[in-house]
Amino acid sequence: MTNVQLYLSIGVPLVFNSVLIGMLLMYMDRRFDAVNQRFDDMRGLWLAELHRVEQVLDARLTHLEKELDK
């Protein structure tokens, strides 16, 4: 076995595995970005709902305060 054959027999699998691992990492990164986007969307929805609940509670408390002041 010549040196070139030895280098190829060792180098080709290493490069192949490195490319596959790199592709897997890029795929996982895109999937995590999608999950993060979903969490950001849910956070926005929760904040909007909490703001609405805060407005309703504020209106009720204002109404109660007016009733107590009478």
PEDADA-V876912 format. One record per pair of residues at least 12 apart in sequence whose ideal C-beta (glycine too) atoms are under 7 Angstrom apart, sorted by sequence separation. I is the first residue (numbers start at 0). J is the second residue. D is the distance in whole Angstrom. If there is no record, write none. Layout:
# PEDADA-V876912
i j d
I J D
I J D
This chain:
# PEDADA-V876912
none
